[in-house]
Amino acid sequence: MNMGNKREELTLSEKHDASLKLLCEFVEICREYNLRYDLCGGTLLGAVRHQGFIPWDDDIDVCMPRPDYERLIKLKLSGKLKLSDKREFVCSRDNTLARQFGRYIRKDIGYERNMSEDYDSPFYGMDIFIVDGVPENSVLFNIHLFFLRQIRRFMLTSIQKSGTTRKGKLARIIKDIYRPLLKKIGPYRLARQMDSLCKLYSFDHCKYVGCVSGMYGKREKWLKTDMMPQTLLPFENMEFLSFKKFDIYLGNLYGDYMKLPPKEKQLPHGAPAFWKK
């Protein structure tokens, strides 16, 4: 996608402002339609440890129980989800995002994804992860996780540009051999297959739940009775909902989560963002 030669890149502070605005808007959507959301991942870590953004981070992560996410999808596909012209909710169901989760984006801010094609949405946004039911039995859970990881690997390879990988020259060569086949299957189709696999175990009927299709995998699994209670947490002089038992969740993901990483690892992981003309 040609973004032109001249562009005005957002500073980290401007990214924080843009992300916070998206979060506030999304919370209003959830209130209007009676949908549950929770701060999660690095955003929840920032809320607990910094009462706001992790200073070197810029994005927003929220999650929703599967039933609430499906209601959000239904609102979008039926045309009942009213958003401004510069906002959009993108997902695999209507071929607007080749991922197993959703994203609420700002179409007035572009996002430079160096390794990904536009299947991954070339706009700045906040990720909306889905909390699904997962097997209680450890053997069944590991089998479920294995298939999720394989499809996720294929999906991510299919949206990457040729000649790109984070795992060295040999991995790049191997991926470039089978990437055309994956692109023929289609990134959106692979994302929907992964979404279908995530839904295999009902959120309502499972004892354990989690966003296990992401990078943290089995560390996301926890008791639904621990996940369900909510509380308001301070974030950038505001308050947002998240898990009341956040200590369990953050401990599973990060271990000693109140300890800052070494200075050399306090680096932004987001890509450049820029104002769209």
N, C-alpha and C positions, 0 to 999 in steps of 0.2 A: 504494500500500500504506500503510495507516494505522499509523504506528509509535507513536501516542499523543502526548500533549502534553509529558509529562515523560520525560526519558531522561538517562542518565549517559554523557556523551561520553568517549571514551578520549583521554588525553594522547598526545603523540608518543612518550614513553617507554613507555607501555602498548601502543601500536601496535607498537613495536619488539619488545617481549616477546611479544606475540601472534603476530607474523610469524615470529619466531625459533622459537617452539614449533611452528608449522605446518611450517617447514622441517625441523626435527629429526624430526618425525613422518613427513614425506614421505620423508626419507632412510632411515628405518627400513623403510618400505614397499618402497623400491627394493632395500634389502639383502635383505629377506625373499623377494622375488620375482625377484631377480637382474636388476634393471632399471638401465639407465644414466641418470644425470642429470648436468647441468652447471649451475653458476651461470652466469647470462648477464645481459646488459643492465646496468641500474644496480646490480644486486646484485653482479655481477662487478666492475664499476668500483669499488664500495664496498670490496670485498674487497682489491683491489689498491692503491687509493689511501688507504683509511682503515682497513683491516683490520677492517671491519665495515660497518654501515649508513652511507650518505652521511648526514651529520648532519641535513640538512633533509628527508630522504626517509624513507619508512616501509614500502614494500612489498618483496616478495620475487619475483624472477623466476628461474625455472629453465627449461631446455629439455631435450628428449629426442630422440634419433634416432627417426625414424618407426617402425622395427620395434619399439622398446621402448615407444613410446607406444601402438601398436596392441595390444601385449600387455597394457598397463594397461587399455585400453578393454575388451578381451576379459574380463579378470578382473572388471571392474565389471559388465558386461552378463550374465555367467554367475552373478553372485551370490557369486563366490569372493573378492572383495576385502572383507576384514573391517575395518570402521571403527567407531569409537564412534558413539553416537547423535547427538553434537554435531558430527560431521564428515561431509563428503560430497565425493566427486569428481564434479564437474559437467562436462558436455560437450554438444555438439549431437546426438550419436548417440541420446540418450534424452530429448531436449527439456528439458534442465535448464540449458543455457547456450547462448545464441544467439551464439556466437563460433566461430572456426575453430580455437581452441586449447582446452585444458582448464583447470580451476581447482580447487584443493583448498581447501575453505572451512570456516569455523567458523560453525556455525549458532547459536552463543550470542552472536555479535557481528554486529549489523546494519551496513550500509554505505549511506550516503546518496548515491545516484547521481542528481544533480539533473537531468541531461539524459536519463537512460535509463529505460525501462520495466523491469519485473521480469524480462524476458527476459535481462537482463544479470546476473542473480543479485543480490538485495539483501543479500548477506552478505559479510563480510570474508574475504579469501582470498589465496592466492598463485597467480599465473598459471603455467601449464605450456605453454610454447611447443614447437612441433614443428620439428625440423630435417629438411627434405626434400631430395631430389635436385633439382638445377636444371640447365637446359641449359648445356653448355659454349659452344656457338655464341652469340655476342652478339646476333645478330638474333632467334634463337629465344628467347633469354632475355628480351629486351625485349618480345617479343610475349606471352610467358608472364606477365611482370610487369604488362603493360597490363591483361590480363583479370583478374588477381588484384586489381588496384587498383580496377577498375570494380565487381566483385562486392563487395569490401570496402566501397566507398562506399555501395552499395545496402544492404548488411547493416547498417552503422552507422546509416544514415538510418532504416531500418525499426525499430530498437530505440529510437530517440530519441523523446522526447515531442513532441507537436505544438507548434510555435512556438519550438523550440529549435535553435540552431546557433551555431557560433563564428565564422561568416564573414559577418556583417552582415545587414541587413534584407532585401535582395533575395534572398540565398541562403535565408533563412528562408521567404520567400514561395514561392519556387520549390520548395523541399523539401516544404512543406506541401501543394503541389498534387499531387505524385506519391507522397508518403509513404503515403496510404491504399492505393494499388495495391501498394506493397511490403509493407505489413502484410498485405494479402490473400494475396500469395504466401507470406508467412510468414518471420519472422526466422530460425527454426530451419532452415527449408528453404534459405534463402540461405546460412546458415552451413555447412550440409552440402555445398552446391554448391561453396563456396569450399574446403572440406576436400578434396573430390574432385579439384578442380583442383590443389591442392597435391600430391596423391598421384600426379599424372600422370607424374612423373619419379621413378623408383625410387631410394631412398637407396642401396641396395646396389649398383646398377649405374652410378651417376653419379660422374664425377670431381669435380664441384663440388656443394656443398651449402649450405644456409642456411635461416634462418627469414624468407624474403623476403616473406611475406604480411603482415608487420607494418609499423610506421611507418617503419622504416629502409630497407625495400625492397632495392635493389641493393647497398647497403653491407653487407648480411648475407652476401653470396655469398663463399665462400672454398673453397680446396681441401680435400677430405675428408681427405687425408693430413695437413694442418695441424690439422684439427679433432679428429681421433681421439685423439691422445695426451692423457692426463689427468694432473693433479697435484693435490695437496691445497693449499688456500689458507686462510690464517687469516681467520676471520670471527667477531667478537664472542667472542674467547677460545676458539673452537672451530676445527675444520678441516672444510672441505667440498670436494668434487671440482669441478674445472672444467677448462677447456682449458689444457694445458701451454703452448701458444703463444698465450696470451691477448693478448700485445702486438699480434699481427696483427689479432685480432678487435676489440679496443678501439680500435686505431688506425683501423680501417675505420669504426667507428661514431662515434667522438668526436674523431678527430684527436689533438691534444696532450692526451691524457686525464688526465695527471698535473697539469695546470694547473687550478686552481679557477676556476669561473665568477665573474663580478662579484657583489658582495654583493647587488645588487638582484635577481639571478636565483637566489639561494640560497633558494628558496621551496618549501614542500611542495606537491606536485601531487596528493596524494591527497584524497579526500573525507572528511567527518566519519564516524567510526565510533562505535558506541554499544553498550553492553551490552544484550542482549535479556532481558526479564523472563521 
